[in-house]
Amino acid sequence: MAFEDAWTLSQCVAQTANIETALAEYQKRRVERATTLQIRSSAIEKATYGNSQKPAQPQGEKPSQAIEESEFPDWLYGYKPF
């Protein structure tokens, strides 16, 4: 994720006129993917460690958790941020 973030941020900065616009574009591009990974990680932690807390789900967001388990590795590792 850190490499994806760095690449996306560098592209946003290179393609915009000011830092405020670059950061807004960066957030727009990254929020859904980051949210999806956080929710899936939370679910895996719950399954692994028996955490009784329900995984956090941001209000108003529709995460891409609908990705089939068999498709998830391709979604995760095949991502092209450019």
VEXVO-232918 format. One record per atom (N, C-alpha, C): residue in three letters; x negated, y negated, z. Coordinates in steps of 0.001 Angstrom, whole numbers, padded with zeros to 6 digits, always signed. Each point is the difference from the previous one (the first is absolute). Example, Ala and Ser with C-alpha at 12.3 -4.5 7.8 and 13.67 -1.06 7.14 Angstrom:
BEGIN
ALA-013190+005690+007800/ALA+000890-001190+000000/ALA-000900-001200+000000/SER+000350-001050-000720/SER-000820-001190+000060/SER+000770-001090+000730/
This chain:
BEGIN
MET-000824+001191+000000/MET+000824-001191+000000/MET-000866-001253+000000/ALA-001095+000012+000703/ALA-000834-001203+000075/ALA-000541-000375-001375/PHE-000394+001003-000787/PHE-000495-000300-001345/PHE+001123-000535-000889/GLU+001185+000580+000141/GLU+001148-000497-000758/GLU+000281-001452+000380/ASP-000001-000272+001299/ASP+000243-001360+000477/ASP-001039-000966-000550/ALA-001264+000382+000075/ALA-001084-000872-000459/ALA+000127-000274-001496/TRP+000265+001040-000774/TRP+000126-000182-001442/TRP+001179-000915-000335/THR+001142+000281+000607/THR+001189-000792-000281/THR-000206-001451+000408/LEU-000583-000228+001169/LEU-000248-001368+000450/LEU-000956-000718-000953/SER-001057+000675-000432/SER-000948-000648-000915/SER+000676-000374-001316/GLN+000890+000863-000492/GLN+000716-000302-001234/GLN+000966-001170+000182/CYS+000670-000040+001127/CYS+000929-001099+000269/CYS-000739-001334+000095/VAL-001139-000006+000657/VAL-000793-001233+000131/VAL-000528-000431-001370/ALA-000451+000954-000791/ALA-000555-000322-001315/ALA+001063-000514-000976/GLN+001242+000415+000182/GLN+001046-000316-000966/GLN+000891-001174+000379/THR-000245-000609+001149/THR+000860-001108+000423/THR-000822-001261+000256/ALA+000706-001109+000051/ALA-000662-001296+000131/ALA-000374-000361+001429/ASN+000734+000538+000979/ASN-000311-000357+001391/ASN+000194+001201+000919/ILE-000549-000106+001183/ILE-000012+001136+000939/ILE+001397+000337+000507/GLU+000864-001001+000187/GLU+001352+000264+000491/GLU+000772+000873-000989/THR-000110-000330-001279/THR+000663+000784-001032/THR-000602+001397-000078/ALA-001316+000077+000114/ALA-000680+001305-000052/ALA+000452+000901+001143/LEU+000096-000545+001192/LEU+000416+000806+001152/LEU+001463+000423-000099/ALA+000844-000875-000521/ALA+001410+000360-000184/ALA+000131+001132-001021/GLU-000752-000077-001083/GLU+000026+001051-001020/GLU-000554+001311+000559/TYR-001072-000092+000771/TYR-000592+001184+000634/TYR+001021+000697+000891/GLN+000681-000770+000822/GLN+001006+000587+000891/GLN+001120+000650-000802/LYS+000440-000660-001048/LYS+001071+000549-000836/LYS-000417+001339-000604/ARG-001254+000096-000424/ARG-000479+001229-000633/ARG-000237+001135+001000/ARG-000365-000303+001231/ARG-000458+001029+000937/ARG+001024+000455+001032/VAL+001006-000797+000291/VAL+000862+000287+001148/VAL+000748+001336-000135/GLU+000540+000320-001165/GLU+000769+001242-000122/GLU-000891+001229+000194/ARG-001161+000010-000637/ARG-000900+001157+000117/ARG-000504+000157+001437/ALA-000386-001096+000618/ALA-000497+000066+001374/ALA+001106+000454+000954/THR+001205-000498-000197/THR+001126+000392+000848/THR+000296+001487-000148/THR-000003+000481-001230/THR+000254+001418-000245/THR-001032+000869+000701/LEU-001265-000358-000102/LEU-001045+000793+000647/LEU+000097-000056+001518/GLN+000355-001139+000557/GLN+000166-000096+001452/GLN+001131+000893+000484/ILE+001106-000001-000713/ILE+001149+000811+000405/ILE-000322+001486-000123/ARG-000635+000389-001090/ARG-000351+001420-000176/ARG-001039+000431+001039/SER-000961-000856+000293/SER-000997+000330+001029/SER+000655+000181+001360/SER+000959-000857+000299/SER+000721+000103+001263/SER+000772+001319+000084/ALA+000615+000396-001108/ALA+000746+001261-000023/ALA-000933+001191+000178/ILE-001183-000055-000614/ILE-000978+001082+000153/ILE-000493+000070+001435/GLU-000240-001157+000610/GLU-000433-000020+001402/GLU+001076+000614+000894/LYS+001247-000346-000262/LYS+001103+000545+000798/LYS+000045+001520-000137/ALA-000139+000503-001224/ALA+000050+001445-000231/ALA-001201+000709+000629/THR-001143-000642-000038/THR-001233+000607+000511/THR-000076-000015+001517/TYR+000324-001134+000582/TYR-000186-000175+001438/TYR+001289+000048+000801/GLY+001125+000177-000672/GLY+001266+000106+000714/GLY+000443-001290+000644/ASN-000395-001113-000554/ASN+000394-001304+000531/ASN+001522-000112-000072/SER+000612-000367+001095/SER+001460-000065+000045/SER+000543-001303-000569/GLN-000868-000933-000316/GLN+000467-001262-000556/GLN+000275+000160-001489/LYS+001064-000632-000435/LYS+000341+000017-001422/LYS-000989-000908-000740/PRO-000475+000414-001181/PRO-000907-000862-000763/PRO+000638-001353-000278/ALA-000793-001036+000113/ALA+000498-001354-000221/ALA+000432-000160-001452/GLN+001108-000685-000193/GLN+000469-000302-001346/GLN+000303-001488-000045/PRO-000750-000747-000809/PRO+000235-001439-000066/PRO+001414-000307-000447/GLN+000593-001030+000581/GLN+001355-000375-000362/GLN+000001-000616-001387/GLY+000988+000359-000776/GLY+000152-000567-001320/GLY-000911+000593-001057/GLU-000873+000891+000375/GLU-000919+000608-000970/GLU+000564+001335-000474/LYS-000271+000344-001235/LYS+000338+001315-000540/LYS-001311+000657-000392/PRO-000659+000663+000928/PRO-001294+000594-000327/PRO+000137+001119-001022/SER-001066+000273-000681/SER-000019+001038-001032/SER-000172+001374+000622/GLN+000664+000241+001102/GLN-000113+001299+000649/GLN+000727+001069-000783/ALA+000731-000399-001016/ALA+000732+000959-000803/ALA-000932+000804-000897/ILE-001271-000281+000055/ILE-000978+000741-000787/ILE-000010+001439+000503/GLU+000147+000922-000921/GLU-000010+001419+000358/GLU-001360+000376+000574/GLU+000006+000924+000922/GLU-001241+000438+000647/GLU-001027+000480-001019/SER+000458+000707-001023/SER-000915+000515-001017/SER-000575-001112-000874/GLU+000691-001140-000088/GLU-000465-001126-000809/GLU-000853-000982+000793/PHE+000021+000111+001322/PHE-000678-000988+000834/PHE-001510-000081-000247/PRO-000721+001114-000121/PRO-001447-000123-000261/PRO-000310-000787-001269/ASP+000768+000217-001065/ASP-000216-000767-001228/ASP+000312-001476+000221/TRP+001074-000296+000748/TRP+000356-001381+000298/TRP-001093-000666+000808/LEU-000542+000727+000980/LEU-001012-000561+000886/LEU-001339-000160-000705/TYR-000475+001066-000627/TYR-001362-000006-000549/TYR-000064-000451-001458/GLY+001116-000006-000681/GLY+000006-000408-001389/GLY+000331-001458-000207/TYR+000140-000741+001071/TYR+000382-001416-000057/TYR-001068-000821-000714/LYS+000440-000852-000901/LYS-000897-000904-000712/LYS+000435-001432+000325/PRO-000772-000721+000800/PRO+000428-001350+000395/PRO-000181-001044-001096/PHE-000473+000372-001150/PHE-000238-000969-001071/PHE+000837+000312-001217/
